[in-house]
Amino acid sequence: MNKTDQLIIGIDASRNRSGGAVAHLIGILSEGDPVIRGIHQVHVWAYKTLLDAVPDRPWLIKHNPAELEQSLIKQLLWQRFDLPVEAKRASCQIVLNTDAGTISTLRPAVTMSRDMLSYEPGEITRYGFSLARLRLILLRYMQNRSLRKTDGVIFLTRYAADIIQQSCGTLPSITYIPHGVGPAFKQARQVNRWPEEGERPILCTYVSNAEMYKHQWVVVKAISLLRERGYNLTLSLVGGGKGRAQQLLQDTIAALDPDKEFVEQLAFLPQKELPSHLSRADLFVFASSCENMPNTLVEAMAVGLPIACSNRGPMPEVLADGGVYFNPEDAGSIAAAVEQIITSPSLRLTIAQRAQTLSQQYNWKRCADETFTFLAETYQKYSR
């Protein structure tokens, strides 16, 4: 009998609170078929709201410990002391940690790396001497420790793998498995044709919550510069925000658009509403300087929007030649990239088609298949 026959795996999704982590769990458990890889059962531990969003499957067993609905301290204590007991009771032979910040000591295990903010050179200094900066330093320590102790590591991009291993050291068993993008984005298409001069404003959209490394206020300055040059543009910022980044954004809007003529900021939109929102845009701007896997960028690629994109991090790896790049901290650079797209119909068409083609490689079935395969292979190596 093959060592993966009747394999039982566990998934610790207790810390899956971000949009990307939630979409990942739903995606791989919706699209994956672990049975064909010799996996008999998949046990997943998560909070109730997330489990309710995951479809039922014959091979899937859901667990909702009471501690996962309580404080972070209780969640961590559960992860450290109770999860090993529950995983053993469920006869799990290998566990997938969906967060590299795990404090679980379960072995064998595969750990996913999602966070880049504590690793990206220069990004941590944006937070000055603050509790947020201290948290990032502690998080990097915890993640390095868990990555070194695990039996296999899943990175979302090659860029992330290179940068993180500069901190934690070379890891012996790694793979690259990017997130997928939902079918609703691939089915969505632009509903508005490109506006003729004077017909209506060109709508630029940027989907991301306001953070220091997202540079929304710089994008506002860039759009203002283009309007001063005579281009009729509006900007829709989706995702809300708080803290210093949100204050910088509000101050910039107050200074450059006091009458709210060309900038709108929308709160967080549910995932199901994003495809239709993107389909109404003319152009997508992505100005982040720190990403592990830029999910909203890939979603805009799938819709087929022309994209002006940050030249930092893994963005050139993901978007390749499907966009026009800029320095996300330079309003003039952003304005120049957007202006290229506005003034060249052939460029708009070429990069939009190329980005949409590139987005086809990002799908949840592929992500699920490669994830379950890596788990089975890692168990085989461990059990030799």
KEBA-861716 format. One record per atom (N, C-alpha, C): x, y, z. Coordinates in steps of 0.001 Angstrom, whole numbers, padded with zeros to 6 digits, always signed. Each point is the difference from the previous one (the first is absolute). Last residue first. Example, Ala and Ser with C-alpha at 12.3 -4.5 7.8 and 13.67 -1.06 7.14 Angstrom:
2
+012850-002250+007080+000820+001190+000060-000770+001090+000730+000290-005720-000070-000890+001190+000000+000900+001200+000000
END
This chain:
384
+009495+008139+005894+000973-000989-000489+000871-000535+001143-003518+003528+000099-000284-001336+000545+000971-001063-000485+000118+004693-001414+000123-000028+001462-000090-001425+000538-000662+000838-004653+001393+000220+000386+000185-000157+001498-004399-000251-001649+000786-001158-000454+001459+000138+000414-002895+003627+000760-000257-001102+000952+000835-001223-000380+000116+003640-002920+000724+000319+001225-000207-001094+001042-002407-000289-004021+001425-000248-000233+000817+000257+001262-004627+001006+000088+000209-001449-000096+001477-000334-000176-001212+004561+000005-000240-000586+001322+000275-001506-000023+000163+002293-004071+001166+000324+000825-000150-000567+001412-003648-000434-002961+001132-000806-000465+001223+000229+000865-003803+002658+000736-000208-001363+000504+001134-000936-000434+000151+004427-001656+000096+000003+001463-000146-001410+000556-000616+000772-004624+001415+000083+000352+000194-000016+001514-004436-000015-001683+000692-001212-000429+001466+000013+000443-002633+003900+000797-000391-001130+000848+000784-001256-000356+000624+003822-002697+000511+000254+001344-000297-001186+000921-001847-000076-004321+001457-000197-000044+000601+000156+001397-004479+001020-000381+000192-001445-000204+001489-000329-000033-001428+004529+000293-000046-000720+001266+000171-001504-000171+002290+003831-003218-001320-000566+000242+000046-000904+001217+003166+003140-003459-000347+000108+001415-001423-000504+000211+002011+000307-004310+000808-000970+000755-000345+000010+001485-001944+003075-003159-000579-001338-000119+000785-001057+000770+001181+004746-000601-000822-000317+001170-000546-001420-000037+002499+001975-003654+000853-000395+001120-000818-000446+001209-002293+001795-003731+000593-001299-000334+000853-000522+001155-001729+004311+000378-001081-000981+000119+000510-001412-000327+002931+003629-000560-000266-000226+001421-001082-001054+000190+000933+001406-004400+001115-000771+000543-000232-000329+001479-003081+002794-002215-000101-001372-000498+001098-000878+000584+000145+004574+001022-001196-000588+000598-000157-001463-000425+003475+002609-001863+000294-000395+001382-001215-000621+000677-000475+001535-004519+001053-001020+000098+000208-000453+001429-003029+003588-000960-000517-001291-000451+001026-001109+000213+001294+004447+000978-001084-000434+000896-000475-001395-000360+003086+002066-002873+000632-000464+001233-001055-000520+000971-001512+002027-003936+000611-001295-000307+000674-000591+001239-001940+004380+000254-001005-001067-000100+000611-001371-000258+002102+004485+002299+000314-001009-001015-001056-001112-000010+000131+003845+003102+000271+000591-001318+000266-001021-001098-000916-001136+004700-001080+000862-000482+000212+000407-001447+003375-002451+002291-001169-000840-000275-001126+000827-000608+003899+002239+001426+000324-000890-001129-001228-000824-000404-000304+002640+003868-000095+000801-001226+000333-000843-001231+000541-001874+004298-001422+000125-000329-000172+000761-001308+004361-000306+001669-000481-001328-000396-001469+000061-000422+001980+003930+001732+000568-000327-001316-000507-001345-000496-001167+001429+004379-000699+000784-001023+000495-000345-001396+002239-001902+003667-001343-000584-000145-000757+000715-001109+004135+001798+001138+000177-001293-000652-001346-000690-000223+000092+004013+002446+000309+000252-001403+000159-001288-000785-000621-000155+004699-001247+000354-000695+000246+000249-001486+002715-003175+003463+000238+001191-000820-001258+000304-000819+000797-003919+002753+000193+001115+000926+000202+001328-000724-000547-004380-002171-001213+000304+000758+000140+001153+000991+002213-001099-004939+000487+000076+001371-001179+000410+000889-000924-002659-004697+000378+001293+000567+000601-000183+001385-001856-002786-005080+000496+000055+001375+000394+001415+000417-003587-002846-003464+000987+001079-000037+000408+000273+001444-001896-004887-002238-000357+001299+000562+001093+001014-000221+000154-004864-000998-001420+000303-000150-000419+001325+000586+004236-002890-000202-000103+001061-001000-001453+000393-000250+001025-002194+004627+000944-000149-001126-000137+001177-000968-002382-001398+004308-000582+000708-001143+000864-000097-001253+001491-002135+004066-001396-000387-000212-000563+000614-001277+004439+001034+001437-000065-001450-000166-001412-000435-000382+000834+004542+001128+000483-000341-001349+000001-001503-000272-001352+001377+004401-000920+000449-001043+000511-000260-001416+001874-000886+004644-000251-001051-000981-000869+000456-001160+002790+003769+002631-000418-001315+000468-000214-001012-001111-000282+005067-001631+000632-000594+001174-000459-001447+000212-001413+003606-003242+001133-000807-000471+000729-000708+001140-005415+001747-000859+001240+000178+000744+001088-000924-000539-004109+001334-003288+000363-000815+001156+001339+000397+000626-004560+000721-003638+001206+000728+000384+000410-000552+001354-003382-002164-004037+000499+000155+001367+001272+000834+000037-004906-001608-002911+001362+000513-000167+000520+000433+001366-003695-003900-000190+000196+001442+000051+001427+000369-000399-002616-004412+000525+000476+000502-001289+000166+001502-000038-001240-003533+003497-001097+000768-000596+000401+000559-001361+003220-002263+002603-001004-000945-000494-001170+000708-000667+003407+002557+002131+000520-000648-001203-001068-000904-000617-000906+001904+004156-000128+000994-001066+000528-000547-001321+000564-002708+003760-001436+000118-000297-000243+001014-001108+004357-000505+001690-000363-001143-000839-001477+000054-000368+001560+003245+003002+000614+000198-001318-000408-001122-000941-001218-000309+004488-000878+000915-000725+000572+000348-001373+002571-002873+002890-001266-000597-000442-000863+000954-000812+005310-000595+001102-000936+001113-000163-001353-000453-000573+003988-002222+003160-000730-000360-001219-001075+001073-000175+003295+001064+002934+000438-001376-000148-000609-000553-001282+001192+005330+001087-001006-001048-000143+000693-001358+000020+000887+005739+000098+000303-001209+000769-001135-000997-000114-000010+004453-001873+001440-000256-000060+000388-001259+000759-004688+002099-002797+000611-000577+001197+001503-000189-000194-003780+001788-002994+001156+000782+000443+000654-000537+001258-003548-000668-004507+000424-000795+001158+001330+000556+000484-004583+001142-003466+001272+000453+000552+000317-000865+001212-003366-000165-004738+000298-000439+001364+001385+000480+000394-004296+001418-003650+001438-000184+000192+000233-000371+001464-004386+000642-001691+000703+000113-001282+001463-000398+000127-004662-001682+002916+001179+000868-000072+000556+000050-001417-003677-002789+001621-000434+001357-000366+001175+000972-000125+000484-004592+001401-000449+000001-001395-000459+001383-000462+001296-000911+004559+001132+000094-000911-000445+000108-001456-003321-000706+003233+000606+001317+000206+001181+000195-000949-002124-004176+000107-000836+000992-000690+000566+001407+000168+002265-003558+002263+000034-000157-001457-000821+001054-000742+000009-000092+004927+001164+000574-000685+000003-000205-001511-003173-001706+003462-000348+001264-000646+001147+000584-000826+000295-004062+002689-000982-000235-001061-000373+001276-000750+002958+000043+003844+000627-000593-001188-000986-000152-001146-000901+003878+003587+000059-001466+000008+000553-000523-001322+001445+004856+001730-001081-000643-000753+000132-001519+000120+001694+004736+002940+000243-001378-000435-001215-000553-000727-000091+005154-000116+000384-000935+001048+000287-001371-000613+000697+004567-002817-001036-000915+000433+000539-000906+001091+001156+005042-002391+000533-001140+000731-001161-000818+000530+001094+003853-004209-000926-000615+000950+000718-001140+000698+001171+004677-003324+000420-001129+000823-001156-000480+000866-000273+003833-003059+000591-001094-000774+000469-001190+000823-002432+004103+001586-000321-000044-001421+000532-001259-000686-000233+002257+004792-000305-001393-000341-000447-000154-001455+001696+003974+002435-001415-000054-000393-000426-001397-000440+004557+001026+001298-000865+000384+001123-001488-000092-000317+004689-001703-001900-001372-000191-000488-001007+000358+001102+004734+000509+000668-000039-000019-001464-001401-000131-000586+000992+000163+004850+000821+001045-000619-000207+000087-001508-002200-003362+002597-000482+001309+000448+000766+001128-000685+001428-004436-000732-001280+000265-000685-000526+001383+000368+003807-001448+002265+000315+000247-001410-001260+000307-000796-000424-001252+004534+000621+001322-000102+000302+000357-001455-001648-004323+000935-001031+001016+000223+000563+001408-000147+003042-003600-000241-000911-000003-001138-001059+001085+000137+002914-000727+003594+000729+000585-001127-000890+000103-001234-001762-002247+003690+000083+001434+000258+000738+000722-001114-000237-004691-000119-001306+000574-000284+000011+001513+000228+003868-002363+001143-000191-000027-001453-001337+000619-000389+001048-000551+004644+000766+001061-000647-000215+000057-001504-003906-002510+002554+001354+000303+000407+000658+001082-000838-003777-003071-002265+000088+000649+001307+001452+000325+000293-003891-001773-004261+001303+000105+000625-000080+000679+001349-002721-001835-005130+000015+000657+001298+001397+000110+000565-001745-001932-004368+000629-000789+001065+000042+000652+001358+000018+001871-005351-000878-000973+000637+000758-000730+001105-000027+004670-003412+000831-000761+000929-000914-000909+000808-000157+002977-004855-000782-000730+000998+000953-000861+000818+000232+004583-003511+000683-001081+000700-000926-000595+001053+000022+003106-005055-000474-000149+001371+000673-001226+000601+000932+003696-004457+000115-001259+000732-000723+000075+001338+001332+002737-004780-001218-000108+000812-000031-001370+000679+004194+003340-001817-000652-001309-000123-001175-000096+000973+003228+003778-000462-001173+000018-000861-000704-001328-000193+003807+001468+002916+000452-000031-001403-001170-000072-000981-000724-000127+004685+000586+001313-000290+000490+000083-001437-001534-004122+001590-001136+000911-000205+000496+001414-000304+003178-003205+001154-000534-000263-001338-001198+000893-000301+001921+000185+004326+000942+000505-000994-000541-000158-001419-002454-001928+003519-000121+001456+000010+000940+000637-001020+000334-004592+000735-001222+000299-000759-000234+001501-000057+003601-001473+002625+000243-000282-001420-001216+000335-000852-000311+000321+004716+000838+001079-000535+000238-000194-001500-002262-003424+002261-000855+001197-000089+000792+001166-000583+002391-003882+000953-000840-000191-001190-000922+001199-000187+002547-000189+003870+000869+000328-001130-000775-000154-001312-002084-001257+004012+000098+001452-000074+000900+000451-001146-000512-004674+001046-001179+000575-000651+000098+001510-000164+003223-003828+001619+000260+001281-000670-001209+000599-000722+001459-004284+002659-000911-000017-001149+000005+001326-000764+002347-001188+004189+000687-000537-001179-000894-000071-001235-001607+001572+004283+001150+000822-000351+000685-000492-001277-005180-000919+000406+001139-000347+000841+001191+000825-000471-005644-000855-001088+001049+001006+000156+001031-000469+001022-002854-003446-003130-000168+000820+001185+001188+000941+000155-001672-001698-004830+000878-000386+001099-000295+000890+001195-000898+000167-005561-000643-000792+001046+001041-000436+001025-000919+003890-004101+001069-000630+000800-000694-000701+001160-001258+002580-005166-000379-000702+001231+001224-000627+000647-001870+004001-003913+001121-000798+000498-000409-000613+001338-002706+002329-004431-000046-000475+001379+001189-000903+000309-001321+004300-003465+000654-001315+000007+000087-000450+001454-003889+003519-001747+001345-000178+000565+000500-001435-000184-003308+001912-003687-000107-000236+001442+001411-000153+000550-000774+001908-004378-001216-000796+000185-000292-000233+001483+003885+002303-002108-001132+000823+000389-001267-000774+000294+003464-002527-002885+000353+001249+000673-001246+000832+000278-000751-005214-000211+000513+000995-000935+000282+001289+000771+000074-004920+002423-000749+001228-000323+000687+000863-001052-000065-005494+000529+000873+001118+000356-000659+001306-000422-003311-003918+001118+001064+000206-000973+000818+001209+000436-002740-003258+003418+000039+001303-000664+001112+000031-001044-000808-003806+002773-001330+000299-000527-000025+001327-000751+003827-004070+001163-000280+001426+000053-001357+000290-000648+000512-004786+002091+000626+000736-001089-000337+001485+000148-000091-005233+002818-000325+001424-000082+000747+000630-001173+000708-004521+001334-001223+000140-000795-000397+001459-000174+003693-001265+002667+000315-000403-001371-001205+000135-000920-000468+000866+004628+000866+001024-000588+000320-000338-001451-002485-003097+002551-000815+001213-000214+000831+001112-000629+001911-004241+001413-000589+000035-001347-000814+001259-000270+004191+000096+003540-001321-000604-000143-000575+000130-001400+005238-000486+001332-000956+001099-000094-001348-000621-000346+004742-001929+002702-000824+000043-001192-000829+001278-000028+005069-000890+002348-001443-000035+000190-000707-000038-001350+004986-001973+000200-000735+001261+000102-001478-000232+000287+004619-002811+000927-001391-000247-000387-000778+001304+000147+005228-002437+000309-000649+001266-000329-001406-000308-000501+003782-002586+003550-000680-000016-001293-000661+001347-000192+004081-002843+003315-000938+001085-000297-000676-000252-001338+003758-001995+003851-001105-000510-000817-001034+001091-000211+004199+000778+002426+000302-001204-000775-001102-000472-000934+001535+005158+001526-000873-001061+000498+000131-001235-000893+003172+004561+001387-000461-000891-001061-000784-001166+000592+000035+004617+002754+000965-000970-000489-000602-000891-001070-002005+003914+002239-000113-001242+000781+001039-001046-000392-000065+004377-002162-000140+000217+001439+000038-001305+000788+000172+000116-004724+001131+000835+000390-000011+000252+001495-003594-002235-002080+001125-000887+000324+001297+000770+000268-003921+002349-001348-000189-000573+001331+001158-000910+000384-000091+001956-004366+000155+001024+001036-000070-000621+001392-000722-002826-003782+001364+000524+000013+000212+000969+001159-004359-001751-000758+000916-001049+000453+001424+000529+000112-003305+002817-001865-000172-000147+001441+000970-001039+000555-000102+000495-004669+000540+001198+000628-000066-000117+001520-002061-003247-002645+001449-000210+000099+000664+001200+000673-005107-001144+001232+000771+000493-001149+001484-000304+000222-003185-001656+003048-000960+000404-001025+000695+000507-001261+001685-003872+003681+000085+001427-000288-000962+000327-001134+000722-004222+003772-000654+000474-001218+000161+001508-000080+002795-004259+002645-000518+001378-000001-000593+000319-001361+001507-004453+003591-000137+000505-001358-000623+001377+000063+001115-002276+003958+000551-001007-000915-000115+000399-001467+000646+003211+004722-000985-000756-000755+000669-000935-001002+002227+003271+002936-000369-001240+000683-000970-000872-000792+001616+004397-001412+001169-000869+000179-000381-001367+000556-003314+003356-000479+000454-000437-001322+001193-000944+000108-001715+002070+003930-000907-001039-000492+000438-000520-001369+002488+003554+001944+000091-001189+000842-000874-001127-000547-000204+004236-002038+001279-000657-000289+000127-001302+000770-003720+002685+000948-000110-000645-001305+001298-000710-000372-000151+002530+003998-000876-001170+000097-000062-000752-001321+002399+004066+000070+000674-000998+000826-000829-001288+000066-001930+003692-002100+001087-000546-000830+000752-001089+000764-003303+002389+002322-000598-000897-000989+001069-000639-000875+001259+003327+003070-000330-001249+000691-000577-001024-000973+000829+004268-001675+001271-000630+000355-000238-001344+000688-003745+002673-001009+000578-000557-001221+001329-000704+000279-002137+002317+003538-000778-001183-000373+000595-000665-001233+001784+004100+001353+000408-001065+000918-000723-001296-000340-001306+003834-002333+001340-000443-000433+000496-001141+000885-004058+002018+001155-000163-000709-001271+001341-000529-000501-000168+002772+003796-000408-001364+000319-000164-000821-001270+003403+004034-000406-001396-000178+000396-000261-001445+000377+003531+003584-002338+000154-000726+001263-001378-000135+000616+000212+000348-005310+000692+000732+001047+000260-000868+001224-002045-001126-004419-000809-000007+001215+000699+000669+001183+001895-000783-004412-001141+000902-000190-000811+000155+001285+003685-003087-000563+000363+001327+000503-001133+001007-000194-000171-004530-001662-000253+000067+001438+000293+001392+000565+000918-001123-004606-001421+000185+000296-000260+000197+001492+004423-000935-002101-000473+001382+000029-001440+000191+000420+001473-004749-001888+000939+001043+000425-000611+001404-000072-002805-004543+000905+000357+000860-001123+000930+001127+000456-002070-003255+003069+001220-000421-000702+000473+001002-001056-004115+000175+002726+001096-000033+000965+001332-000373-000655-004020+000120-002600+000253+001327+000546+001176+000023+000974-002163-003801-002455+001253+000554-000501+000409+001275+000730-003364-004870+000477+000303+001378+000393+001347+000442-000552-001891-004501-000571-000882+000995-000613+000484+001430+000213+001376-005692+000103+000520+001336+000284-000860+001023-000739-000820-005354+001913-000129+001005-001053+000579+001319+000477+001033-005421+001410-000391+001344+000424-000042+000935-001197-000158-005605+001658+000337+000916-001086-000536+001367+000408+001412-004742+002986-000860+001134-000350+000561+000715-001221+000278-004813+003640+000509+000833-001083-000998+001095-000362+000083+000307+004209+000852-000540-001048-000559-001356-000435-001255+004756+003341-000366-001241-000683+001005-000355-001092-000451+003843+003243+001209-000832-000079-000275-001320-000714-002142+005462+000092-000217-001435+000123+001322-000754-000136-001068+004772-000434+000846-000442+001110-000230-001483+000283-000547+003606-004593-000495-001040+000895+000979-000271+001144+000117+003076-003996+000085+000471+001367-000474-001016+001013-000221-000499-004798+001360-000239+000486+000210+000532+001406-004568-001951-002392+000592+001264+000428+001381-000295+000587-002977-003446-001442-000279+001007-001028+000564+001365+000342+001201-005368+000990-000136+001264+000723-000198+001103-001034-000791-005522-000172+000313+001219-000742-000250+001197+000901+001204-005462+001137-000838+001185+000171+000517+001133-000873-000008-005865+000607+000765+001202-000332-000964+001181+000063-001527-004164+001363+001377-000437-000194+000932+001138-000402-004966-000789+002914+000692+000744-001052+001463-000421-000060-003956-001500+002880+000939-000877-000734+000685+000716-001159-003054+001704+003592-000552-000145-001353+000877-000881-000887+001377+001037+004400-001286-000678+000146-000641-000256-001366+003927+002571+000169+000299-001408+000284-001288-000798+000112-000407+004606-000481+000508-000577-001248+000321-001479+000187-001299+002487+003783-001135-000198-000906+000442-000641-001313+003311+001160+003168-000861-001046+000556-001140-000316-000961+002917+003577-001056+000669-001303-000127-000851-001159+000511-001745+004460+000520+000005-000497-001374+000740-001332-000134-000114+002496+004166-001165-000839-000291+000017-000587-001399+003556+002997+001782-000188-001150+000883-001139-000946-000406+001460+004044-002571+001220-000570+000577-000259-001315+000736-003607+002541-001899+000892-000465-001060+001226-000716+000564-003045+002071+002996-000610-001176-000642+000954-000578-001037+001265+003993+001959+000125-001095+000964-000597-001285-000550-000540+003890-002548+001395-000440-000007+000224-001157+000974-004260+002046-000112+000246-000685-001270+001426-000563-000038-001223+002683+003622-000613-001329+000103+000184-000792-001289+001531+004441+000045+000780-000786+000963-000560-001418+000105-002354+003166-002573+001196-000489-000683+000842-000864+000927-005257+000187+001094+001106+000945-000150+001194-000641-000702-004534-002463-001063+000324+000831+001161+001226+000872-000284-002026-003609-002642-000963+001099-000018+000305+001006+001114+002447-004040-000538+000230+000758-001231-001017+001117-000196-000146-003190+003664+001067+000989+000185+000216+000861-001245-003044-003800+000159-000549+001226+000578+001055+001094+000108+000297-003812-003844+000220+000122+001443-000484+001347+000522-000979-002835-004455-000141+001378+000466+000148+000055+001526+000752-003320-004842+000098+000100+001459-000041+001479+000401-001157-003695-004511+000203+001347+000534-000005-000020+001530+001007-003477-004441-000559+000054+001358+000362+001351+000603-000226-002666-005212+000348+001156+000833-000700-000058+001355-000475-002928-004010+001297-000249+000622+000392+001068+001027-004068+000203-002668-000014-001302+000688+001280-000261+000796-001693+005033-000660+000538-001013-000888+000031-001329+000757-002088+005552+000250+000127-001347+000556+000518-000952-001074+001176+005363-000015-001011-000988-000371+000253-001349+000659+001255+004946+001985+000650-001123-000688-001058-001050-000339-000970+003907+002583+000232+000404-001397+000648-001099-000824-000823-000453+004705-001301+000090-000676+000154+000355-001476+003808-000024+002836-000455-001366-000293-001332+000008-000740+001687+004132+001529+000799-000536-001111-000458-001407-000373-002011+002053+003708-000332+000758-001217+000750-000534-001211+000954-001828+004383-001270-000425-000601-000317+000723-001313+005131-000866+001470-001131+000638+000663-001267-000210-000845+003913-003704-000249-000155+001425-000281-001178+000548+000803+002890-004817-001715-000357+000726+001221-000047+001490-000308-000278-005013-002888+000341+001423+000035-000529+000616+001283+001291-005045-002673-000591+000639+001177+000436+001464+000014-000394-004212-003770+000605+001292+000304-000766+000586+001186+000842-005276-002457-000764+001001+000741+000809+001282+000146+001578-003545-002822-001298-000566+000371-000897+001027+000679+004170-000016-003714-000370+000626+001269-001439-000377+000324+002631-001043-004091+000147-000942+001096-000326+000565+001365-000520+002164-004332+001406-000004+000422+000217-000865+001228-004279+000726-001892+000759-000561-001112+001503+000008+000287-003051+001968+003111-000154-001461-000034+000847-000613-001107-000579+004824+000829+001128-000678+000627-000052-001516-000099-001946+004305-002600-000455-001387+000153+001145-000806+000596-001664+005705-000540+000919-001116+000089-000679-001357+000100-002093+004502-000099+000448-000465-001315+000864-001255+000055-001869+002162+003962-001094-000026-000974+000412-000697-001285+003088+000788+003526-000957-001009+000456-001227-000077-000910+003465+003200-000819+000579-001349-000128-000979-001080+000444-001419+004630+000252+000363-000404-001355+000506-001422-000091-000985+002061+004204-001234-000296-000735+000342-000545-001382+003610+001468+002569-000598-001196+000591-001258-000406-000760+002126+004019-001367+000833-001184-000253-000649-001261+000539-001936+004246+000866-000238-000434-001382+000792-001268-000318+000758+001987+004188-001364-000541-000069-000282-000545-001390+004035+002255+000657+000026-001287+000697-001366-000676-000038+000455+004367-001811+000711-000969-000803+000013-001383+000626-001966+003673+002372-000774-000375-001177+000670-001062-000846+001082+000097+005270+000112+000931-001122-000787-000512-001198+000396-002568+004047-000886+001149+000177+000063+000976-001170+001694-004978+001981-000354+000516-001333-001009+001135+000117+002076-003007+003451+000470+001383-000108-000345+000632-001340-001061-004583+001169-000496+000787+001131+000372+001468-000100+000590-004254-002772-000415+001288-000569-000512+000929+001093+002703-004909-000846-000215+000987+001060-000276+001351-000649-000489-005313-001666+000284+001372-000406-000323+000913+001175+001246-005655-001066-000691+001045+000749+000390+001359-000550-000200-005501-001954+000716+001246+000249-000868+000951+000812+000705-005538-001538-000902+000952+000648+000800+001249+000328+000340-004639-003509+000641+001087+000737-001058+000948+000557-000245-004237-002767-000757+000269+001213+000656+001075+000876+003318-001463-003417-001340-000578+000008-000647+000253+001354+004569+001201-001189-001015+001038+000051-001410-000564-000057+003988-002734-000235-000031+000656+001301-001021+001123+000076-000560-004457-003095+000719+001258-000026-000149+000716+001329-000276-005383-000454-000850+001200+000000+000884+001248+000000
END
